[in-house]
Amino acid sequence: MTIQTMSADQAVAMITDGASVLFGGFVACVVPEELEHALGKRFRDTNSPRDLTVIYAAGQGDGKDRALNQIAHEGLVKRVIGGHWGLVPKLQKLAIENKIEAYNLPQGIISHLCRDISAGKPGTISKVGLRTFVDPRIEGGKLNAITTEDMIEVIELDNEEYLFYKKFPVDFALLRGTTADEDGNITMEDEALTICNQVAAAACHNSGGKVIVQVKQIVKRGKLNPQLVKIPGIYVDAIVVNTDKEQHMQTYDHYFDQRKVTQQPGKQKLKQKSSEFILDAKWIIARRAALELKKGAIVNFGIGVPERVAEVAREEGLEDYYTATIEAGAIGGTPAGGMSFGTSIYPQAIVSQDYQFDFYDGGGLDQAFLGLAQADQFGNINVSKFGSRIAGCGGFINISQSAKQVVFCGTFNTQGLIIEISDGKLQIVHEGSQKKFIDHVEQITYSGEYASEKHQQVLYVTERAVFTLNENGLSLIEIAPGIDLERDVIDQMGFRPEISDSLKEMDKRIFSNAPMKMND
């Protein structure tokens, strides 16, 4: 059956008041930008549709105006169920001002909810989120005062606690691919990720909704390799052929980069940077964290400072010793950063996001290197909410709870921190005005208590000190050469940590401009 082709304006005209709309995408990858632009324009022009529930698993946007920021209008949106909020400041503003109901659920949970909804199940059962802010005994994933409906319950199975995430309706799914045939089958050969498009489309179709897919081109029936079809045509109701390259970017860094969808050719390697790099605080942290890399490990690198751990590993020639993975679905290759975060250069494979989180949640991840925004005496970490700013958890909860070892990476203090390296010693030239190690974190994105009960291996790495987690909370195990324990560490914390009897100096190689020769 030939699938209907229409313009973006015609497609979004189908969306009705009060509908639940599921959006695919990760940063810029696989974001149906032309459809989102058309939906925002329709509301501005006609004041319709109204009171939508917006659902998305991963962060979408550039932190300014693109992707879901285009539909952040009071009246258009009534409720948001999102995995990451940091890239959608305009939706954040509506949530902070109590103008929309707002939920933050783990990225992997939303992906799995799509799959369970498509299968007709009542919701998703998982241990992911226990003891964190999504646990209904704490905050239930609610982000403001007007958000009152409980979407999560604590249940018990075989004497063990789980969280039950309730299903939600899906009336429309706005997705993206590369090529469609006349029957609506969709391939994604130019897309750096496939996200969870198949289960998102199935969830919408099986909920009685309509699936609209933005593509680059349409080909005749029978021209597509069926093994490459990522969204079968039986799920699809309408196709929109993109008319503006700016609305179909592979990432916000470029329209298309062949390296993001190609395995490494032969022995070709990415060029290594010069070893003459500036030893700033983030490089010191990344070098110390990189010393934790294990041969043969399957690894995840988070955004921010953890991206630099991957760079250090490349500088040291260690990329062949471990396999990097990204929660969005890329396996192998070199993780990209910035507005290309989520993609990998020369990946070995690109799997569906829901499958990647199956692997993570089941314990397949050996090591995770993640950000450290706030930590407290109990080992809790907050990366999701700071005062009136909502960052969101993204895949952080899935990854941090499930990895065998977690290394949290971040500067000791922030806001104005200036350091200097002299003769292999670290000096604090100007102390950061905002403490990161505080008495109680503002929001629990990672539960130290839960991790301790599971005997998870945990490190907290900063430029001047390294902590580990034990049953009593944080324990100081290393300090940088040149650092005064009381003045530069203890006095800069909101609590006094346990100090290990075997406290030692951090590896001196970290504080030299020369390569650390980790490969040796």
C-alpha positions as CSV (number, residue, x, y, z in Angstrom):
1,M,0.0,0.0,0.0
2,T,1.4,3.4,-1.0
3,I,2.0,5.6,2.0
4,Q,0.8,9.2,1.8
5,T,3.5,11.9,1.2
6,M,2.8,15.4,2.5
7,S,4.5,18.6,3.5
8,A,5.6,19.3,7.0
9,D,2.7,21.8,7.5
10,Q,0.2,19.2,6.3
11,A,1.6,16.6,8.6
12,V,1.5,18.6,11.8
13,A,-2.0,19.8,10.9
14,M,-3.2,16.3,11.9
15,I,-2.1,16.8,15.5
16,T,-5.1,17.5,17.7
17,D,-5.6,19.3,20.9
18,G,-4.7,17.3,24.0
19,A,-2.7,14.7,22.0
20,S,0.4,12.9,23.4
21,V,3.3,13.4,20.9
22,L,6.4,11.3,21.0
23,F,9.6,12.8,19.4
24,G,12.7,10.9,18.3
25,G,16.2,12.2,18.4
26,F,19.5,12.7,20.4
27,V,21.0,16.2,20.4
28,A,20.6,16.8,16.6
29,C,20.8,13.1,15.5
30,V,17.6,11.8,14.0
31,V,15.7,14.9,15.2
32,P,12.6,15.6,12.9
33,E,13.6,19.3,12.9
34,E,11.4,20.3,10.0
35,L,8.3,18.8,11.6
36,E,9.1,20.5,15.0
37,H,9.6,23.8,13.2
38,A,6.3,23.4,11.4
39,L,4.5,22.5,14.6
40,G,5.8,25.6,16.4
41,K,4.9,27.8,13.5
42,R,1.4,26.3,13.3
43,F,0.8,27.2,17.0
44,R,2.1,30.7,16.5
45,D,-0.1,31.3,13.5
46,T,-3.3,29.6,14.6
47,N,-3.0,29.1,18.4
48,S,-3.5,25.4,17.7
49,P,-3.0,22.6,18.7
50,R,-3.1,23.1,22.4
51,D,-2.3,21.2,25.6
52,L,0.0,18.6,24.1
53,T,1.9,16.0,26.2
54,V,5.5,16.0,24.8
55,I,7.5,12.8,25.2
56,Y,11.1,12.2,24.4
57,A,13.8,9.8,25.7
58,A,17.1,11.6,25.0
59,G,18.1,15.3,25.1
60,Q,17.2,17.1,21.9
61,G,18.4,20.6,20.9
62,D,21.4,22.9,20.8
63,G,20.8,24.5,24.2
64,K,19.3,27.6,22.4
65,D,16.6,27.6,19.7
66,R,16.6,24.3,17.8
67,A,14.8,21.0,18.1
68,L,12.2,20.9,20.9
69,N,12.9,24.5,21.8
70,Q,10.8,25.4,18.7
71,I,7.6,24.1,20.3
72,A,8.2,25.5,23.8
73,H,5.1,27.7,23.8
74,E,2.7,28.3,26.7
75,G,-0.6,26.8,25.7
76,L,0.9,24.5,23.1
77,V,2.5,22.3,25.7
78,K,0.7,21.0,28.8
79,R,3.0,18.3,30.0
80,V,6.5,17.1,29.3
81,I,7.9,13.6,30.0
82,G,11.6,13.9,29.1
83,G,14.9,12.1,29.7
84,H,17.2,15.1,29.5
85,W,16.4,18.8,29.9
86,G,19.7,20.5,29.5
87,L,19.4,21.2,25.8
88,V,15.9,22.6,25.9
89,P,16.1,25.8,28.0
90,K,12.8,27.1,26.6
91,L,10.9,24.1,27.9
92,Q,12.9,24.4,31.1
93,K,11.7,27.9,31.6
94,L,8.0,26.8,31.3
95,A,8.6,24.1,33.9
96,I,10.5,26.4,36.3
97,E,7.6,28.9,36.0
98,N,5.0,26.2,36.8
99,K,3.4,26.7,33.4
100,I,3.7,23.1,32.3
101,E,3.7,19.7,34.2
102,A,7.2,18.3,34.0
103,Y,8.7,14.9,34.6
104,N,12.2,13.7,34.3
105,L,12.7,9.9,33.8
106,P,15.8,8.0,33.0
107,Q,16.5,7.9,29.2
108,G,16.7,4.1,29.2
109,I,13.4,3.8,31.0
110,I,11.6,5.9,28.4
111,S,13.1,3.8,25.6
112,H,11.9,0.6,27.4
113,L,8.5,2.1,28.0
114,C,8.1,2.6,24.3
115,R,8.8,-1.0,23.7
116,D,6.5,-2.2,26.5
117,I,3.7,0.1,25.3
118,S,4.1,-1.4,21.8
119,A,3.7,-4.9,23.4
120,G,0.5,-3.9,25.2
121,K,2.1,-4.1,28.7
122,P,1.0,-1.9,31.5
123,G,4.4,-0.4,32.0
124,T,8.1,-1.1,32.7
125,I,9.5,-2.8,35.8
126,S,13.1,-2.0,36.6
127,K,15.5,-1.4,39.5
128,V,16.8,1.6,37.6
129,G,16.1,4.7,39.7
130,L,15.8,3.1,43.1
131,R,16.9,5.6,45.8
132,T,17.3,8.4,43.3
133,F,15.0,11.4,42.7
134,V,12.8,9.3,40.4
135,D,11.9,7.0,43.3
136,P,8.4,8.0,44.4
137,R,9.5,8.0,48.0
138,I,11.8,10.9,47.2
139,E,10.5,13.0,44.3
140,G,8.9,10.6,41.8
141,G,10.6,12.3,38.9
142,K,8.4,15.4,39.3
143,L,10.1,18.7,38.6
144,N,7.7,21.4,39.9
145,A,4.8,22.0,42.2
146,I,2.0,21.6,39.6
147,T,3.1,18.2,38.6
148,T,1.1,15.9,40.9
149,E,0.2,12.7,39.1
150,D,2.2,9.7,40.2
151,M,3.8,7.9,37.2
152,I,6.0,5.5,39.3
153,E,5.3,3.0,42.0
154,V,7.5,0.9,44.3
155,I,6.6,-2.8,44.0
156,E,8.1,-6.0,45.5
157,L,8.9,-9.2,43.5
158,D,10.5,-12.2,45.2
159,N,11.4,-10.0,48.2
160,E,13.2,-7.4,46.1
161,E,12.2,-3.8,45.4
162,Y,11.6,-2.6,41.9
163,L,10.1,0.6,40.4
164,F,7.1,0.2,38.2
165,Y,6.9,3.0,35.5
166,K,3.3,3.3,34.2
167,K,2.6,3.4,30.5
168,F,1.4,6.6,28.8
169,P,-0.7,7.1,25.6
170,V,1.1,7.8,22.3
171,D,-1.2,9.6,19.8
172,F,1.5,10.8,17.4
173,A,5.1,9.9,16.8
174,L,7.3,12.4,14.9
175,L,10.5,10.5,13.8
176,R,13.2,10.8,11.2
177,G,15.0,8.5,8.7
178,T,17.0,8.8,5.5
179,T,15.1,7.0,2.7
180,A,11.6,5.8,2.4
181,D,10.1,3.6,-0.3
182,E,6.5,3.9,-1.6
183,D,5.3,1.5,1.1
184,G,6.7,3.6,3.9
185,N,9.6,1.4,4.8
186,I,12.4,3.6,6.3
187,T,16.1,3.1,6.2
188,M,18.6,5.2,8.1
189,E,21.9,4.9,6.2
190,D,22.9,8.6,6.6
191,E,21.9,8.8,10.3
192,A,24.7,8.5,12.9
193,L,22.2,6.8,15.3
194,T,19.0,4.8,15.0
195,I,17.9,5.7,18.6
196,C,14.7,3.7,19.4
197,N,12.7,4.6,16.3
198,Q,11.3,1.2,15.7
199,V,9.8,0.7,19.1
200,A,8.6,4.4,19.2
201,A,6.8,3.8,15.9
202,A,5.4,0.5,17.1
203,A,4.2,2.1,20.4
204,C,2.4,4.8,18.5
205,H,0.8,2.5,15.9
206,N,-0.3,-0.1,18.5
207,S,-1.8,2.8,20.6
208,G,-4.0,3.7,17.7
209,G,-1.9,6.7,16.9
210,K,-0.3,8.1,13.7
211,V,3.4,7.8,12.8
212,I,4.9,10.7,10.7
213,V,8.5,10.3,9.5
214,Q,10.8,13.0,8.0
215,V,13.2,11.6,5.3
216,K,15.6,12.9,2.8
217,Q,14.2,11.0,-0.2
218,I,11.7,8.5,-1.5
219,V,12.5,5.6,-3.8
220,K,10.4,3.1,-5.8
221,R,8.9,0.0,-4.2
222,G,11.4,-2.8,-4.0
223,K,14.6,-0.6,-4.1
224,L,15.5,-0.9,-0.4
225,N,17.5,-3.7,1.2
226,P,14.9,-5.2,3.7
227,Q,17.7,-5.9,6.2
228,L,18.5,-2.2,6.4
229,V,14.9,-1.1,7.1
230,K,14.7,0.3,10.6
231,I,11.0,1.4,10.6
232,P,8.7,-1.0,8.7
233,G,6.1,0.6,6.5
234,I,3.3,-1.1,8.3
235,Y,4.0,1.2,11.2
236,V,4.0,4.4,9.1
237,D,1.1,6.8,8.3
238,A,2.8,9.7,6.5
239,I,6.1,10.6,5.0
240,V,7.5,14.2,4.8
241,V,10.4,14.7,2.4
242,N,12.9,17.3,3.9
243,T,13.1,20.5,1.9
244,D,15.9,22.3,3.9
245,K,19.3,20.8,4.8
246,E,19.4,22.9,7.9
247,Q,16.4,21.0,9.2
248,H,18.0,17.5,8.6
249,M,21.5,17.8,10.0
250,Q,23.3,14.6,10.9
251,T,24.7,16.5,13.9
252,Y,24.7,20.3,14.6
253,D,28.4,20.3,13.6
254,H,27.7,19.1,10.0
255,Y,25.1,18.0,7.5
256,F,26.8,14.7,6.9
257,D,30.1,13.0,7.9
258,Q,30.7,9.6,6.3
259,R,32.9,8.6,9.3
260,K,29.9,8.5,11.6
261,V,28.3,5.7,9.6
262,T,31.4,3.8,8.4
263,Q,33.6,1.3,10.1
264,Q,37.3,2.2,10.4
265,P,38.9,1.5,7.0
266,G,42.0,-0.7,7.4
267,K,44.5,0.6,9.9
268,Q,43.5,4.2,9.5
269,K,43.5,6.1,12.8
270,L,42.4,9.5,14.0
271,K,45.3,11.9,14.1
272,Q,46.6,12.2,17.6
273,K,47.1,15.6,19.1
274,S,50.5,16.9,19.9
275,S,51.8,15.9,23.3
276,E,52.4,19.6,24.0
277,F,49.0,20.2,25.5
278,I,48.0,22.6,28.3
279,L,47.7,20.8,31.7
280,D,44.6,22.4,33.0
281,A,42.4,21.0,35.8
282,K,40.2,19.0,33.4
283,W,43.2,17.4,31.7
284,I,44.6,16.4,35.1
285,I,41.3,14.8,36.1
286,A,41.1,13.0,32.8
287,R,44.6,11.7,33.1
288,R,44.0,10.4,36.6
289,A,40.7,8.8,35.5
290,A,42.3,7.2,32.5
291,L,44.6,5.3,34.8
292,E,41.5,3.3,35.8
293,L,41.0,2.0,32.3
294,K,41.0,-1.8,32.2
295,K,42.3,-3.9,29.3
296,G,39.3,-5.5,27.5
297,A,36.8,-3.3,29.2
298,I,33.5,-2.2,27.7
299,V,33.3,1.5,28.6
300,N,30.9,4.5,28.6
301,F,32.2,8.1,28.6
302,G,29.8,10.8,29.7
303,I,29.6,14.4,28.4
304,G,32.0,17.1,29.7
305,V,35.2,16.1,31.6
306,P,34.6,12.4,30.8
307,E,35.0,13.2,27.1
308,R,38.5,14.1,27.9
309,V,39.2,10.7,29.4
310,A,38.7,9.3,25.9
311,E,41.0,12.0,24.5
312,V,43.7,11.1,27.0
313,A,43.3,7.4,26.1
314,R,43.8,8.3,22.4
315,E,46.9,10.4,23.2
316,E,48.3,7.4,25.1
317,G,47.5,4.9,22.3
318,L,45.1,2.9,24.4
319,E,42.0,2.9,22.1
320,D,42.6,-0.7,21.0
321,Y,42.6,-2.0,24.6
322,Y,39.0,-1.2,25.4
323,T,35.7,-0.7,23.6
324,A,33.8,2.6,24.0
325,T,30.0,2.6,23.9
326,I,27.5,5.4,23.9
327,E,24.0,5.1,25.4
328,A,22.4,6.3,22.2
329,G,23.6,3.1,20.5
330,A,27.1,3.5,19.0
331,I,29.6,0.7,19.8
332,G,33.3,1.1,19.2
333,G,35.2,3.8,17.4
334,T,36.0,7.2,18.9
335,P,33.2,9.0,20.8
336,A,32.6,12.5,19.5
337,G,31.9,15.5,21.7
338,G,30.2,18.8,21.7
339,M,27.2,19.1,19.4
340,S,28.1,15.7,18.0
341,F,27.9,14.0,21.4
342,G,26.2,10.7,21.1
343,T,27.9,9.7,17.9
344,S,31.1,7.9,17.3
345,I,33.7,8.2,14.5
346,Y,34.3,4.9,12.8
347,P,31.9,2.9,15.0
348,Q,32.0,-0.9,14.9
349,A,28.2,-1.1,15.2
350,I,25.1,1.1,15.8
351,V,22.3,-0.6,17.7
352,S,18.9,0.6,18.8
353,Q,19.0,2.7,22.0
354,D,16.6,0.4,23.8
355,Y,18.9,-2.6,23.1
356,Q,21.9,-0.6,24.3
357,F,20.1,0.1,27.6
358,D,19.2,-3.6,27.9
359,F,22.9,-4.3,27.7
360,Y,23.7,-1.6,30.3
361,D,20.9,-2.4,32.7
362,G,21.8,-6.1,32.7
363,G,25.4,-5.4,33.8
364,G,27.2,-5.5,30.5
365,L,29.1,-2.3,31.1
366,D,32.5,-2.7,32.8
367,Q,33.3,0.9,33.4
368,A,31.6,4.2,33.2
369,F,33.3,7.6,33.4
370,L,30.7,10.2,34.3
371,G,30.4,13.8,35.4
372,L,30.6,15.1,39.0
373,A,28.6,18.3,39.6
374,Q,27.8,17.8,43.3
375,A,28.7,15.1,45.8
376,D,27.9,14.7,49.4
377,Q,29.1,12.9,52.5
378,F,27.1,9.8,51.6
379,G,28.6,9.5,48.1
380,N,25.4,10.8,46.4
381,I,25.9,12.6,43.2
382,N,23.7,15.3,41.6
383,V,24.0,16.1,37.9
384,S,20.3,16.8,37.3
385,K,19.0,19.9,39.0
386,F,20.7,23.0,40.4
387,G,18.5,25.7,42.0
388,S,16.1,26.7,39.2
389,R,18.2,25.0,36.5
390,I,17.0,21.6,35.3
391,A,19.7,19.6,33.6
392,G,17.9,16.2,33.8
393,C,19.3,12.8,34.2
394,G,19.4,11.5,30.6
395,G,21.1,8.1,30.6
396,F,23.1,8.8,33.8
397,I,20.9,6.8,36.2
398,N,20.9,3.7,34.0
399,I,24.6,3.9,33.4
400,S,25.8,4.8,36.9
401,Q,23.6,2.2,38.7
402,S,24.5,-0.7,36.4
403,A,28.2,-0.4,35.5
404,K,30.6,-2.6,37.5
405,Q,32.8,0.4,38.2
406,V,31.9,4.1,38.1
407,V,34.5,6.9,38.0
408,F,33.0,10.3,38.6
409,C,35.1,13.1,37.1
410,G,34.9,16.8,37.9
411,T,36.8,19.8,39.4
412,F,36.9,20.0,43.2
413,N,35.3,23.5,43.1
414,T,33.9,25.6,40.3
415,Q,33.2,29.2,39.5
416,G,36.6,30.9,39.1
417,L,39.0,28.0,39.9
418,I,42.5,28.7,38.6
419,I,45.4,26.2,39.0
420,E,49.0,26.1,38.1
421,I,51.5,23.3,37.7
422,S,55.1,24.0,38.8
423,D,57.9,21.4,39.1
424,G,55.3,18.6,39.1
425,K,53.2,20.1,41.9
426,L,49.7,21.5,41.8
427,Q,49.0,25.0,43.2
428,I,45.6,26.6,43.7
429,V,46.1,30.1,42.3
430,H,42.5,31.1,42.8
431,E,40.0,29.0,44.6
432,G,36.6,28.3,43.0
433,S,33.8,30.1,44.8
434,Q,31.2,27.3,44.5
435,K,31.8,24.1,46.5
436,K,31.0,20.8,44.9
437,F,31.4,18.6,47.9
438,I,28.6,19.6,50.1
439,D,26.6,18.3,53.1
440,H,23.6,17.2,51.0
441,V,23.2,17.3,47.3
442,E,20.2,19.2,45.9
443,Q,18.9,16.2,44.0
444,I,20.0,12.5,44.2
445,T,20.8,11.4,40.7
446,Y,23.1,8.6,42.1
447,S,22.6,7.0,45.4
448,G,25.8,6.3,47.3
449,E,23.9,4.2,49.8
450,Y,22.4,2.0,47.2
451,A,25.8,1.6,45.4
452,S,27.5,0.7,48.7
453,E,24.9,-2.0,49.4
454,K,25.6,-3.5,46.0
455,H,29.4,-3.3,46.6
456,Q,29.9,-1.3,43.4
457,Q,33.4,0.0,42.8
458,V,33.2,3.8,42.9
459,L,35.8,6.6,42.5
460,Y,35.4,10.4,42.7
461,V,38.3,12.0,40.8
462,T,39.2,15.7,41.0
463,E,42.3,17.7,40.1
464,R,43.5,17.7,43.7
465,A,42.0,14.7,45.5
466,V,40.6,11.2,44.8
467,F,37.9,9.6,46.9
468,T,36.4,6.1,47.1
469,L,33.1,5.0,48.4
470,N,32.7,2.6,51.4
471,E,29.9,1.8,53.8
472,N,30.6,5.0,55.7
473,G,30.5,7.3,52.7
474,L,33.4,9.1,51.0
475,S,36.9,8.2,51.9
476,L,39.9,10.3,50.8
477,I,42.6,8.0,49.3
478,E,44.8,10.4,47.2
479,I,45.8,14.0,47.1
480,A,47.9,15.8,44.4
481,P,51.5,16.7,45.0
482,G,51.8,20.3,46.4
483,I,48.3,20.3,47.9
484,D,47.8,21.1,51.6
485,L,45.3,18.5,53.0
486,E,43.5,20.8,55.4
487,R,43.6,24.1,53.5
488,D,43.0,22.9,49.9
489,V,40.8,19.8,50.6
490,I,39.1,19.5,54.0
491,D,38.4,23.3,54.4
492,Q,36.9,23.4,50.9
493,M,34.3,20.7,51.7
494,G,30.9,20.9,53.4
495,F,31.8,17.9,55.6
496,R,34.9,16.1,56.8
497,P,35.4,12.9,54.9
498,E,37.0,9.7,56.2
499,I,40.7,9.8,55.5
500,S,42.3,6.5,54.4
501,D,45.1,5.1,56.5
502,S,46.9,4.5,53.2
503,L,46.4,8.1,51.9
504,K,49.0,8.7,49.1
505,E,50.0,11.2,46.5
506,M,48.4,11.0,43.0
507,D,50.7,9.6,40.3
508,K,53.4,12.1,39.4
509,R,53.1,11.4,35.7
510,I,49.7,13.2,35.7
511,F,51.4,16.5,36.4
512,S,54.0,16.4,33.7
513,N,53.7,17.7,30.1
514,A,55.2,14.5,28.9
515,P,53.1,11.5,27.8
516,M,52.3,9.2,30.8
517,K,53.4,6.1,28.7
518,M,50.4,4.2,30.0
519,N,50.8,1.8,27.0
520,D,54.0,0.6,28.6
